[in-house]
């Protein structure tokens, strides 16, 4: 059974989410501000966090930043209002995996939670019968250990960043469109995928490139998509 933290200062929203996710067999822990959320994560095994962006004491973006500063790979889905477009991008930039706009459809909520947990489970499963290593120059992805190295230095990535980079390194030289990347990594139709994919690409570049503005590895094919260069 997966344990999911639901954090929102609106208790009715938290209770509603608990009803939806409990019906799917998930165990739910509730919190009502960012500090409570961090305390829960530090003291309890959590498999996914649903965090509202706008909360008292500490908002969802600051919670996300704190977790990623500690190299946590916990999947994070932000709950946002329709008017918070800039916050959505900021949240993805600091390490959130996805976002859901309120008011949300319960079926969409469940689908996004299941998708994030599938990615998390896949990343955490490191048992393999053979060694799967993909590389391009000094960029190395060890898929057995779920580790990424650049010039011998271990790079910390979130689950989505890891799976996206692995896709491109494994198929280096091939250009993937934004829609292809989204459908392969998020396992759902690519409506409105441009912003989400672009933000994660930018975040990966900041971690693996010496100069993200002049990338060596992760390159754009203008008007088409992205690829990892062959070396």
C-alpha positions as CSV (number, residue, x, y, z in Angstrom):
1,X,0.0,0.0,0.0
2,X,1.3,3.4,-0.9
3,X,1.1,6.3,1.6
4,X,0.2,9.7,0.1
5,X,0.6,13.0,1.9
6,X,-2.2,15.5,1.1
7,X,-1.4,19.1,2.2
8,X,-3.8,22.0,1.7
9,X,-5.1,24.7,4.0
10,X,-8.6,24.0,2.8
11,X,-9.8,21.1,4.9
12,X,-12.7,20.4,2.5
13,X,-10.3,19.8,-0.4
14,X,-8.1,17.6,1.8
15,X,-11.1,15.5,2.9
16,X,-12.4,15.2,-0.7
17,X,-9.0,14.0,-2.0
18,X,-8.8,11.5,0.9
19,X,-12.2,10.1,-0.2
20,X,-11.1,9.7,-3.9
21,X,-7.6,8.2,-3.1
22,X,-8.7,6.0,-0.2
23,X,-11.2,4.4,-2.6
24,X,-8.2,3.4,-4.8
25,X,-6.5,1.7,-1.9
26,X,-4.1,4.4,-0.9
27,X,-3.3,5.3,2.7
28,X,-3.7,9.1,3.3
29,X,-1.9,11.4,5.7
30,X,-3.3,14.9,6.0
31,X,-1.5,18.2,6.7
32,X,-2.7,21.8,6.4
33,X,0.5,23.9,6.0
34,X,4.0,23.5,4.6
35,X,5.7,23.0,8.0
36,X,3.3,20.2,8.9
37,X,4.0,18.6,5.6
38,X,7.8,18.7,6.1
39,X,7.4,17.2,9.6
40,X,5.3,14.3,8.2
41,X,7.8,13.6,5.5
42,X,10.7,13.6,8.0
43,X,9.0,11.2,10.4
44,X,7.0,8.9,8.1
45,X,7.6,6.9,4.9
46,X,5.7,8.8,2.2
47,X,5.5,7.6,-1.4
48,X,4.0,10.8,-3.0
49,X,3.1,14.3,-1.8
50,X,0.2,16.4,-3.1
51,X,1.0,20.0,-2.1
52,X,-1.1,23.1,-2.5
53,X,0.9,26.1,-3.8
54,X,-0.8,28.7,-1.7
55,X,-0.6,27.8,2.0
56,X,0.1,29.6,5.3
57,X,3.5,29.5,7.1
58,X,5.2,27.7,4.2
59,X,3.8,27.3,0.7
60,X,4.1,24.3,-1.6
61,X,6.9,25.7,-3.7
62,X,9.1,26.3,-0.6
63,X,8.3,22.8,0.6
64,X,9.4,21.5,-2.8
65,X,12.6,23.5,-2.7
66,X,13.4,22.2,0.8
67,X,12.9,18.6,-0.3
68,X,15.0,18.9,-3.5
69,X,17.8,20.7,-1.6
70,X,18.1,17.5,0.4
71,X,18.2,15.4,-2.8
72,X,14.8,13.8,-2.1
73,X,13.3,11.9,-5.1
74,X,9.8,11.9,-3.6
75,X,7.2,12.5,-6.3
76,X,5.6,15.9,-5.8
77,X,2.3,17.0,-7.5
78,X,1.3,20.6,-6.9
79,X,-2.3,21.7,-6.5
80,X,-2.8,25.1,-8.2
81,X,-5.5,27.6,-9.0
82,X,-6.2,28.6,-12.6
83,X,-4.7,32.0,-12.0
84,X,-1.3,30.6,-10.8
85,X,0.3,29.9,-14.2
86,X,3.6,31.5,-13.3
87,X,3.7,29.5,-10.0
88,X,3.1,26.3,-12.0
89,X,6.3,27.0,-14.0
90,X,8.2,28.0,-10.9
91,X,7.1,24.8,-9.2
92,X,8.3,22.7,-12.0
93,X,11.6,24.6,-12.1
94,X,12.3,23.9,-8.4
95,X,11.6,20.2,-8.8
96,X,7.9,19.4,-8.8
97,X,7.0,16.5,-11.0
98,X,3.5,17.6,-12.1
99,X,0.6,19.9,-11.2
100,X,-3.2,19.7,-11.1
101,X,-5.4,22.8,-11.5
102,X,-8.2,23.3,-9.1
103,X,-11.1,22.6,-9.4
104,X,-10.0,19.2,-10.7
105,X,-11.7,16.1,-12.0
106,X,-11.4,13.2,-9.6
107,X,-10.5,10.9,-12.5
108,X,-7.7,13.2,-13.6
109,X,-6.4,13.4,-10.0
110,X,-6.3,9.6,-9.7
111,X,-4.7,9.1,-13.1
112,X,-1.9,11.6,-12.3
113,X,-1.2,10.0,-8.9
114,X,-1.0,6.6,-10.4
115,X,1.3,7.8,-13.2
116,X,3.6,9.5,-10.7
117,X,3.7,6.4,-8.5
118,X,4.5,4.2,-11.5
119,X,7.5,6.4,-12.3
120,X,8.6,6.4,-8.7
121,X,8.4,2.6,-8.4
122,X,10.3,2.1,-11.7
123,X,13.1,4.3,-10.4
124,X,13.3,2.6,-7.1
125,X,13.5,-0.9,-8.6
126,X,17.2,-1.4,-9.0
127,X,17.4,-5.2,-9.2
128,X,18.5,-6.3,-12.6
129,X,20.0,-9.4,-14.2
130,X,22.4,-7.5,-16.4
131,X,24.0,-4.1,-16.4
132,X,22.3,-1.5,-18.6
133,X,24.6,1.5,-19.1
134,X,24.0,4.2,-21.7
135,X,26.4,7.0,-22.5
136,X,27.4,9.9,-24.7
137,X,30.8,11.2,-24.1
138,X,31.2,12.0,-20.4
139,X,27.4,11.6,-19.8
140,X,26.6,8.2,-18.4
141,X,23.3,6.7,-17.3
142,X,23.5,3.5,-15.3
143,X,20.0,2.1,-15.4
144,X,20.7,-0.7,-13.0
145,X,21.7,1.7,-10.2
146,X,19.4,4.5,-11.5
147,X,22.4,6.8,-11.4
148,X,23.6,9.6,-13.7
149,X,27.2,10.8,-14.0
150,X,28.8,13.7,-15.8
151,X,32.6,13.4,-16.1
152,X,32.5,11.0,-13.2
153,X,30.4,13.2,-10.9
154,X,27.1,11.8,-9.6
155,X,24.2,14.0,-10.6
156,X,21.0,14.0,-8.6
157,X,17.8,14.0,-10.7
158,X,14.1,13.7,-9.9
159,X,12.3,10.6,-11.2
160,X,10.9,12.5,-14.2
161,X,14.2,14.1,-15.0
162,X,15.9,10.7,-14.8
163,X,13.4,8.9,-17.1
164,X,13.4,11.8,-19.6
165,X,17.2,11.9,-19.8
166,X,17.5,8.1,-20.0
167,X,15.1,8.1,-22.9
168,X,17.2,10.5,-24.8
169,X,20.6,9.0,-23.9
170,X,19.4,5.5,-24.7
171,X,18.4,6.8,-28.1
172,X,21.1,9.4,-28.6
173,X,21.1,11.1,-31.9
174,X,17.3,10.6,-32.3
175,X,15.1,13.7,-32.1
176,X,12.0,13.3,-30.0
177,X,9.1,15.8,-30.4
178,X,7.7,17.4,-27.3
179,X,4.5,15.3,-27.7
180,X,6.5,12.1,-28.0
181,X,8.5,12.9,-24.8
182,X,5.4,13.7,-22.8
183,X,3.5,10.6,-23.9
184,X,6.4,8.3,-23.2
185,X,7.4,9.8,-19.8
186,X,4.0,10.9,-18.4
187,X,2.0,8.0,-20.0
188,X,-0.9,10.2,-21.0
189,X,-2.0,12.3,-24.0
190,X,0.1,15.3,-24.6
191,X,-2.4,18.2,-24.4
192,X,-0.6,21.3,-23.2
193,X,2.7,19.5,-22.9
194,X,5.0,22.2,-24.2
195,X,5.5,24.1,-21.0
196,X,6.0,21.0,-18.8
197,X,8.5,19.4,-21.1
198,X,10.4,22.6,-21.6
199,X,10.8,23.3,-17.9
200,X,12.1,19.8,-17.2
201,X,14.6,20.0,-20.1
202,X,15.8,23.3,-18.7
203,X,16.2,21.8,-15.2
204,X,18.1,18.8,-16.5
205,X,20.5,21.1,-18.5
206,X,21.2,23.1,-15.3
207,X,22.4,19.9,-13.7
208,X,24.3,18.2,-16.5
209,X,25.7,21.1,-18.6
210,X,28.7,23.3,-17.8
211,X,26.9,26.1,-19.6
212,X,23.1,25.4,-19.9
213,X,22.8,28.2,-22.5
214,X,25.3,26.4,-24.8
215,X,24.5,22.7,-24.0
216,X,27.0,20.0,-25.0
217,X,24.6,17.1,-24.5
218,X,21.0,17.9,-24.4
219,X,20.2,19.9,-27.5
220,X,17.1,21.4,-29.2
221,X,16.2,20.6,-32.8
222,X,14.3,23.9,-33.5
223,X,10.7,23.4,-34.4
224,X,11.0,19.6,-33.9
225,X,12.0,18.6,-30.4
226,X,15.0,17.5,-28.3
227,X,17.9,15.0,-28.5
228,X,21.1,14.0,-26.8
229,X,24.1,14.5,-29.1
230,X,26.2,11.5,-30.1
231,X,29.8,11.5,-28.8
